[in-house]
Structure formats: structure tokens, C-alpha cells
């Protein structure tokens, strides 16, 4: 159950067409926000916006490549075209992950993952710093999607872990930079979340380990203290909280949505 705590807010969610991003879009809409779904997969984003609008929500889609600064810088005008006002909330969710032994990660894999996850978050936060609505009644906020892997080491995706550690560093830097303007900047760090990406992760990691398909997934879930995978809705709930006035005195922080996998 939601409480419409984001009523009349305008949000941008990058990478909002599927997985965790889709869960966030659905939660923000349920909480009363109007949402621009900014995704490289425009057809998926448009289909989701159409579905939400048919159900009485207010959503729009835009094709955005977060690794391309010029593409990100078009977001404010796309928001104005869709909703006639600037946005109050940015969720930096767009991301990619590949899997490889640490000693075999290629320059191309490194560049691809860091370009989207780290550089894309930088470009998105810079854009928001210029364009977000700073009226105090709008409770301006940025929420970036990190990962518990930013806190951990892995032999199978060190480039992904590095990119998410960069996201946490950017959150702290922009929280300090934008605090005088009343813009809060926080992060959510998901753990093992049940999305289509985990089917890919299981296949790739199981192969790298030389074990049967399904083994990586089973062993990973077994390590979670709460004994289950999380859901996109779990991540979306924390994102909505950080976006709301309920978190008005929280900035520069990270909520781990990991079932106890990481405890700080």
C-alpha cells in the first residue's frame, strides 16, 4: 500500500523500462508522481508509459543514452514537453553488468561498464544540478542506484564493483555540493534482486565457476541472512522513501536493500 507521498512531484528515472527501474517507476507513479521513463530501449519505455497512462497515471518515455552527455542534457526539455514543468526528482538507475574473471576483464568491458554506470551517473547528476526544481516545497532529490558490490570484492565482476563504488563516491560529492541549494543526494544499494539479469548472472557465473547452471543462484541466496532474493518492489520502496519529505534530513547516505547481506 502506498500513501501518495509524492503527489504532484515530477520524476525522471533513467533505465526505467525494465527490472529494478521498472519497479521504481511503478512505485513512484503509485505514490503520485508524474514520471519520465528515460531509457535507451525506447520501445520498452513507451510501452510501459502507455500502460501506466491507460491506468490513469501520468508517464512519458524518452530515448536517453546516459553515457552520452548530449543525450542526458536533453532530459530537461523532454520533461518540459511531457509535463510542462521542471522535474523535482532524479533516479539514476541506468546500468549494465558483464561477467568475467578479474584477471581477464578487457579494456572494452571496463569502458562499457564504467561509461554507463559511473560516467552516466556523473552526467545525470550534473544535468540535475542545473535543471532540477529547487523550490523547497518540491523537496528536490537525487537517488542513485549503487550496489552492495560497491562494498565487496568479487572475482567475477570487478569492473562492475568499481563502477558502483564510483557511484557511492559521486553521491557523497554531490550531496556536499548541492546541499546549500536544498537538493538531497542519496543512494540505494541493492543486494540479490530477482530480475531477468539474475538469470544471466547465474548462467555466466556458474560457467566461470565450472558448476552446474543454477548453482551460483542457489549459493548466493543461501548466503543472504533473510534467506530470499529481494524484489524490485523492495528497492523501489526505499527509493520512494529517500525521494520523499520523510527523508528531508537525510543526504549523502546509502540504504542497503540486501536482506542483511551487507550490514554497516
C-alpha positions as a LaTeX table, in Angstrom:
\begin{tabular}{lrrr}
\hline
Residue & $x$ (\AA) & $y$ (\AA) & $z$ (\AA) \\
\hline
Unk1 & 0.00 & 0.00 & 0.00 \\
Unk2 & 1.27 & 3.47 & $-0.84$ \\
Unk3 & 0.36 & 6.85 & 0.59 \\
Unk4 & 0.65 & 9.23 & $-2.39$ \\
Unk5 & 3.56 & 10.92 & $-0.64$ \\
Unk6 & 4.99 & 12.03 & $-3.98$ \\
Unk7 & 1.77 & 13.65 & $-5.15$ \\
Unk8 & 2.39 & 16.32 & $-7.81$ \\
Unk9 & 6.13 & 15.58 & $-7.95$ \\
Unk10 & 7.78 & 15.14 & $-11.35$ \\
Unk11 & 10.42 & 12.41 & $-11.54$ \\
Unk12 & 12.96 & 11.19 & $-14.07$ \\
Unk13 & 14.05 & 7.55 & $-13.88$ \\
Unk14 & 16.96 & 6.55 & $-16.09$ \\
Unk15 & 16.96 & 2.91 & $-17.12$ \\
Unk16 & 13.32 & 2.77 & $-16.08$ \\
Unk17 & 11.98 & 0.42 & $-18.75$ \\
Unk18 & 12.61 & $-2.91$ & $-17.04$ \\
Unk19 & 13.92 & $-4.68$ & $-13.95$ \\
Unk20 & 14.58 & $-2.57$ & $-10.89$ \\
Unk21 & 13.98 & 0.59 & $-12.90$ \\
Unk22 & 10.51 & $-0.53$ & $-13.89$ \\
Unk23 & 9.74 & $-1.34$ & $-10.26$ \\
Unk24 & 10.83 & 2.16 & $-9.28$ \\
Unk25 & 8.70 & 3.77 & $-11.99$ \\
Unk26 & 5.64 & 1.83 & $-10.88$ \\
Unk27 & 6.18 & 2.77 & $-7.23$ \\
Unk28 & 6.74 & 6.47 & $-7.92$ \\
Unk29 & 3.60 & 6.59 & $-10.04$ \\
Unk30 & 1.63 & 4.80 & $-7.33$ \\
Unk31 & 2.91 & 7.38 & $-4.85$ \\
Unk32 & 1.53 & 10.18 & $-7.01$ \\
Unk33 & 4.48 & 11.28 & $-9.15$ \\
Unk34 & 4.48 & 12.01 & $-12.84$ \\
Unk35 & 7.40 & 10.10 & $-14.35$ \\
Unk36 & 9.61 & 10.41 & $-17.41$ \\
Unk37 & 11.00 & 6.97 & $-18.24$ \\
Unk38 & 14.41 & 7.73 & $-19.76$ \\
Unk39 & 15.86 & 4.62 & $-21.34$ \\
Unk40 & 18.00 & 3.57 & $-24.28$ \\
Unk41 & 15.30 & 0.96 & $-25.02$ \\
Unk42 & 12.68 & 3.46 & $-26.10$ \\
Unk43 & 10.07 & 0.93 & $-27.25$ \\
Unk44 & 10.02 & $-0.74$ & $-23.82$ \\
Unk45 & 9.84 & 2.64 & $-22.10$ \\
Unk46 & 7.00 & 3.80 & $-24.34$ \\
Unk47 & 5.05 & 0.58 & $-23.77$ \\
Unk48 & 5.36 & 0.99 & $-20.01$ \\
Unk49 & 4.29 & 4.64 & $-20.20$ \\
Unk50 & 1.28 & 3.70 & $-22.32$ \\
Unk51 & 0.27 & 1.03 & $-19.81$ \\
Unk52 & 0.56 & 3.42 & $-16.87$ \\
Unk53 & $-1.34$ & 6.19 & $-18.64$ \\
Unk54 & $-4.13$ & 3.78 & $-19.55$ \\
Unk55 & $-4.45$ & 3.05 & $-15.82$ \\
Unk56 & $-4.85$ & 6.75 & $-15.02$ \\
Unk57 & $-1.25$ & 7.66 & $-14.19$ \\
Unk58 & 0.92 & 10.29 & $-15.85$ \\
Unk59 & 4.04 & 8.96 & $-17.55$ \\
Unk60 & 6.11 & 9.63 & $-20.65$ \\
Unk61 & 9.05 & 7.99 & $-22.39$ \\
Unk62 & 12.27 & 9.35 & $-23.82$ \\
Unk63 & 15.21 & 7.68 & $-25.52$ \\
Unk64 & 18.28 & 8.54 & $-23.44$ \\
Unk65 & 21.82 & 7.17 & $-23.53$ \\
Unk66 & 23.30 & 8.12 & $-20.16$ \\
Unk67 & 26.85 & 7.55 & $-21.42$ \\
Unk68 & 26.29 & 10.37 & $-23.94$ \\
Unk69 & 26.31 & 13.79 & $-22.27$ \\
Unk70 & 24.40 & 15.45 & $-25.09$ \\
Unk71 & 21.64 & 12.84 & $-24.75$ \\
Unk72 & 21.40 & 13.36 & $-20.99$ \\
Unk73 & 21.30 & 17.12 & $-21.42$ \\
Unk74 & 18.12 & 16.78 & $-23.47$ \\
Unk75 & 16.21 & 15.43 & $-20.46$ \\
Unk76 & 15.05 & 18.79 & $-19.04$ \\
Unk77 & 13.41 & 19.80 & $-22.31$ \\
Unk78 & 11.84 & 16.35 & $-22.63$ \\
Unk79 & 10.36 & 16.74 & $-19.15$ \\
Unk80 & 9.00 & 20.19 & $-20.02$ \\
Unk81 & 7.46 & 18.85 & $-23.22$ \\
Unk82 & 5.80 & 15.98 & $-21.35$ \\
Unk83 & 4.62 & 17.71 & $-18.18$ \\
Unk84 & 5.00 & 21.47 & $-18.67$ \\
Unk85 & 7.24 & 21.93 & $-15.64$ \\
Unk86 & 10.75 & 21.05 & $-14.43$ \\
Unk87 & 11.43 & 17.81 & $-12.59$ \\
Unk88 & 11.81 & 17.54 & $-8.80$ \\
Unk89 & 13.36 & 14.11 & $-8.55$ \\
Unk90 & 16.03 & 12.20 & $-10.45$ \\
Unk91 & 16.65 & 8.48 & $-10.03$ \\
Unk92 & 19.97 & 7.47 & $-11.61$ \\
Unk93 & 19.19 & 3.83 & $-12.25$ \\
Unk94 & 20.59 & 3.07 & $-15.71$ \\
Unk95 & 23.33 & 0.48 & $-15.53$ \\
Unk96 & 24.96 & $-2.54$ & $-17.14$ \\
Unk97 & 26.88 & $-5.52$ & $-15.85$ \\
Unk98 & 29.11 & $-8.07$ & $-17.50$ \\
Unk99 & 30.84 & $-11.10$ & $-16.01$ \\
Unk100 & 34.47 & $-12.17$ & $-16.34$ \\
Unk101 & 37.36 & $-13.39$ & $-14.21$ \\
Unk102 & 39.09 & $-10.38$ & $-12.66$ \\
Unk103 & 42.37 & $-11.16$ & $-14.41$ \\
Unk104 & 40.63 & $-11.39$ & $-17.79$ \\
Unk105 & 38.45 & $-8.24$ & $-17.80$ \\
Unk106 & 39.13 & $-6.48$ & $-21.08$ \\
Unk107 & 39.56 & $-2.78$ & $-21.68$ \\
Unk108 & 36.36 & $-2.86$ & $-23.72$ \\
Unk109 & 34.36 & $-4.42$ & $-20.86$ \\
Unk110 & 35.83 & $-1.95$ & $-18.38$ \\
Unk111 & 35.00 & 1.02 & $-20.58$ \\
Unk112 & 31.46 & $-0.14$ & $-21.31$ \\
Unk113 & 30.52 & $-0.72$ & $-17.67$ \\
Unk114 & 32.24 & 2.39 & $-16.31$ \\
Unk115 & 30.85 & 4.56 & $-19.11$ \\
Unk116 & 27.25 & 3.67 & $-18.29$ \\
Unk117 & 27.38 & 3.17 & $-14.54$ \\
Unk118 & 29.87 & 5.81 & $-13.42$ \\
Unk119 & 30.10 & 8.37 & $-16.21$ \\
Unk120 & 26.36 & 8.10 & $-16.83$ \\
Unk121 & 25.66 & 8.85 & $-13.17$ \\
Unk122 & 28.03 & 11.82 & $-13.28$ \\
Unk123 & 26.36 & 13.27 & $-16.39$ \\
Unk124 & 22.90 & 12.71 & $-14.91$ \\
Unk125 & 23.77 & 14.40 & $-11.61$ \\
Unk126 & 25.39 & 17.33 & $-13.43$ \\
Unk127 & 22.27 & 17.74 & $-15.54$ \\
Unk128 & 20.06 & 17.66 & $-12.45$ \\
Unk129 & 22.25 & 20.21 & $-10.68$ \\
Unk130 & 21.46 & 22.65 & $-13.49$ \\
Unk131 & 17.83 & 21.78 & $-14.17$ \\
Unk132 & 16.10 & 20.35 & $-11.09$ \\
Unk133 & 13.33 & 22.38 & $-9.48$ \\
Unk134 & 14.84 & 23.85 & $-6.32$ \\
Unk135 & 11.62 & 25.23 & $-4.87$ \\
Unk136 & 11.77 & 23.96 & $-1.24$ \\
Unk137 & 8.16 & 22.78 & $-1.47$ \\
Unk138 & 9.20 & 20.37 & $-4.25$ \\
Unk139 & 11.69 & 18.58 & $-1.95$ \\
Unk140 & 14.32 & 18.25 & $-4.71$ \\
Unk141 & 16.21 & 14.98 & $-4.52$ \\
Unk142 & 18.55 & 12.70 & $-6.42$ \\
Unk143 & 18.67 & 8.96 & $-5.72$ \\
Unk144 & 21.43 & 6.91 & $-7.35$ \\
Unk145 & 21.41 & 3.14 & $-7.73$ \\
Unk146 & 24.58 & 1.68 & $-6.25$ \\
Unk147 & 25.05 & $-1.97$ & $-5.27$ \\
Unk148 & 26.29 & $-3.89$ & $-2.27$ \\
Unk149 & 29.09 & $-4.93$ & $-4.63$ \\
Unk150 & 30.46 & $-1.40$ & $-4.14$ \\
Unk151 & 31.32 & $-2.60$ & $-0.61$ \\
Unk152 & 32.50 & $-6.09$ & $-1.55$ \\
Unk153 & 35.08 & $-7.75$ & $-3.73$ \\
Unk154 & 34.26 & $-10.22$ & $-6.47$ \\
Unk155 & 36.44 & $-12.34$ & $-8.74$ \\
Unk156 & 33.75 & $-12.28$ & $-11.44$ \\
Unk157 & 32.83 & $-8.60$ & $-11.94$ \\
Unk158 & 35.48 & $-6.26$ & $-10.50$ \\
Unk159 & 34.68 & $-3.63$ & $-13.12$ \\
Unk160 & 31.02 & $-3.57$ & $-12.02$ \\
Unk161 & 32.04 & $-3.31$ & $-8.36$ \\
Unk162 & 34.39 & $-0.45$ & $-9.21$ \\
Unk163 & 31.67 & 1.37 & $-11.12$ \\
Unk164 & 29.26 & 1.14 & $-8.20$ \\
Unk165 & 31.93 & 2.29 & $-5.75$ \\
Unk166 & 32.28 & 5.31 & $-8.02$ \\
Unk167 & 28.53 & 5.89 & $-7.74$ \\
Unk168 & 28.78 & 6.00 & $-3.94$ \\
Unk169 & 31.66 & 8.46 & $-4.17$ \\
Unk170 & 29.66 & 10.66 & $-6.55$ \\
Unk171 & 26.71 & 10.60 & $-4.15$ \\
Unk172 & 28.87 & 11.95 & $-1.34$ \\
Unk173 & 30.47 & 14.61 & $-3.53$ \\
Unk174 & 27.18 & 15.85 & $-4.97$ \\
Unk175 & 25.47 & 15.70 & $-1.57$ \\
Unk176 & 28.03 & 18.19 & $-0.26$ \\
Unk177 & 27.95 & 20.27 & $-3.43$ \\
Unk178 & 24.17 & 20.58 & $-3.69$ \\
Unk179 & 23.20 & 20.75 & 0.00 \\
Unk180 & 23.37 & 24.58 & 0.10 \\
Unk181 & 20.65 & 24.61 & $-2.56$ \\
Unk182 & 18.44 & 22.22 & $-0.62$ \\
Unk183 & 18.98 & 19.28 & $-3.01$ \\
Unk184 & 19.43 & 15.96 & $-1.24$ \\
Unk185 & 21.52 & 13.21 & $-2.84$ \\
Unk186 & 21.39 & 9.62 & $-1.60$ \\
Unk187 & 21.94 & 6.08 & $-2.81$ \\
Unk188 & 20.22 & 2.72 & $-2.64$ \\
Unk189 & 22.44 & $-0.36$ & $-2.77$ \\
Unk190 & 20.51 & $-3.48$ & $-3.80$ \\
Unk191 & 21.72 & $-6.96$ & $-2.99$ \\
Unk192 & 20.45 & $-10.06$ & $-4.76$ \\
Unk193 & 17.31 & $-8.89$ & $-6.56$ \\
Unk194 & 15.03 & $-11.16$ & $-8.58$ \\
Unk195 & 15.17 & $-9.62$ & $-12.06$ \\
Unk196 & 15.92 & $-11.04$ & $-15.52$ \\
Unk197 & 19.55 & $-10.00$ & $-15.02$ \\
Unk198 & 19.94 & $-12.73$ & $-12.41$ \\
Unk199 & 19.17 & $-15.42$ & $-14.99$ \\
Unk200 & 22.10 & $-14.05$ & $-16.99$ \\
Unk201 & 24.26 & $-13.72$ & $-13.88$ \\
Unk202 & 23.59 & $-17.31$ & $-12.86$ \\
Unk203 & 24.46 & $-18.62$ & $-16.30$ \\
Unk204 & 27.68 & $-16.60$ & $-16.59$ \\
Unk205 & 28.93 & $-17.05$ & $-13.02$ \\
Unk206 & 28.10 & $-20.76$ & $-12.95$ \\
Unk207 & 30.11 & $-21.18$ & $-16.16$ \\
Unk208 & 33.05 & $-19.17$ & $-14.77$ \\
Unk209 & 33.00 & $-21.34$ & $-11.64$ \\
Unk210 & 32.66 & $-24.53$ & $-13.65$ \\
Unk211 & 29.50 & $-25.61$ & $-11.82$ \\
Unk212 & 26.02 & $-26.61$ & $-13.00$ \\
Unk213 & 23.57 & $-23.88$ & $-14.07$ \\
Unk214 & 21.54 & $-22.77$ & $-11.09$ \\
Unk215 & 24.37 & $-23.38$ & $-8.62$ \\
Unk216 & 25.51 & $-19.74$ & $-8.50$ \\
Unk217 & 21.98 & $-18.56$ & $-7.81$ \\
Unk218 & 21.36 & $-21.14$ & $-5.10$ \\
Unk219 & 24.61 & $-20.48$ & $-3.27$ \\
Unk220 & 24.11 & $-16.72$ & $-3.45$ \\
Unk221 & 20.60 & $-16.90$ & $-1.97$ \\
Unk222 & 21.83 & $-19.27$ & 0.75 \\
Unk223 & 24.28 & $-16.57$ & 1.90 \\
Unk224 & 21.54 & $-13.97$ & 2.46 \\
Unk225 & 20.54 & $-13.78$ & 6.16 \\
Unk226 & 16.85 & $-13.29$ & 5.33 \\
Unk227 & 17.02 & $-16.36$ & 3.12 \\
Unk228 & 15.47 & $-14.99$ & $-0.06$ \\
Unk229 & 16.08 & $-12.79$ & $-3.08$ \\
Unk230 & 14.80 & $-9.26$ & $-2.93$ \\
Unk231 & 12.30 & $-7.85$ & $-5.40$ \\
Unk232 & 12.25 & $-4.67$ & $-7.49$ \\
Unk233 & 9.45 & $-3.55$ & $-5.17$ \\
Unk234 & 11.80 & $-3.80$ & $-2.18$ \\
Unk235 & 14.27 & $-1.48$ & $-3.89$ \\
Unk236 & 11.52 & 0.85 & $-5.09$ \\
Unk237 & 10.16 & 1.30 & $-1.57$ \\
Unk238 & 13.49 & 2.60 & $-0.28$ \\
Unk239 & 13.88 & 4.80 & $-3.35$ \\
Unk240 & 10.47 & 6.35 & $-2.78$ \\
Unk241 & 11.32 & 6.98 & 0.88 \\
Unk242 & 14.56 & 8.78 & 0.01 \\
Unk243 & 12.70 & 10.84 & $-2.59$ \\
Unk244 & 10.04 & 11.95 & $-0.14$ \\
Unk245 & 9.81 & 14.58 & 2.55 \\
Unk246 & 10.05 & 11.75 & 5.10 \\
Unk247 & 13.79 & 11.79 & 4.31 \\
Unk248 & 14.14 & 15.57 & 4.38 \\
Unk249 & 17.12 & 15.46 & 6.78 \\
Unk250 & 18.97 & 12.64 & 5.02 \\
Unk251 & 21.67 & 13.31 & 2.44 \\
Unk252 & 24.91 & 11.64 & 1.41 \\
Unk253 & 23.67 & 8.29 & 2.72 \\
Unk254 & 23.19 & 4.80 & 1.30 \\
Unk255 & 20.44 & 2.34 & 2.18 \\
Unk256 & 21.43 & $-1.30$ & 1.66 \\
Unk257 & 18.44 & $-3.30$ & 0.42 \\
Unk258 & 20.11 & $-6.66$ & 0.74 \\
Unk259 & 18.32 & $-8.87$ & 3.25 \\
Unk260 & 21.22 & $-8.44$ & 5.65 \\
Unk261 & 23.87 & $-9.36$ & 3.09 \\
Unk262 & 25.76 & $-6.18$ & 3.97 \\
Unk263 & 25.44 & $-4.66$ & 7.43 \\
Unk264 & 27.20 & $-1.40$ & 8.27 \\
\hline
\end{tabular}
